[in-house]
Amino acid sequence: MSAAAAFRRRYGASPLHLVLVLASFALAAYAGVRRLKGDTVGVALWFVGAALLHDLVLLPLYSLTDRAAQLLCEGRAGPGRRAPRPSVNYVRVPAFVSGLLLLVWWPLVLRRVGHYTAATGLPADVFLGRWLLITAALFAASAATLLVRRRQASRPHPRSPRAAR
């Protein structure tokens, strides 16, 4: 057995994965050290608050939302049994991207930043409309992709000459 195969069997992934994970930890540590130079207590309090908000509020909220979406997209597999359908992913992906955009840009989307226009010279009142348009475009593209894939799946596939033998 080669060294790479032994490493993969022991670690569970390639050596490149380990290098990338260690590099991301190093980058996060560097950013944390740079950020903690100013207000150490405030930053630590922000991290603890963010972790608690995520674990106690957001995780149950999006878990319930995802479960509801799964129930809406399930099919029947037989008497009393439900089969999961991958169509729920066509709702998950645009919702995740839209939520991530809102999380990053929420002060501008919700007009909570008064000094933005003075600092950049750009209007701050366009972000809500743009976020809504991006969200609508994401869901429309996801719906179009779902329709194309369902249409392709419903077409009869021609039998290959080899399968006909």
PyMOL commands that set and color helices and strands:
alter all, ss='L'
color gray80, all
select helices_A, chain A and resi 3-11+15-36+40-73+86-109+116-120+127-154+161-164
alter helices_A, ss='H'
color red, helices_A
select strands_A, chain A and resi 75-78+81-83
alter strands_A, ss='S'
color yellow, strands_A
deselect
rebuild
show_as cartoon
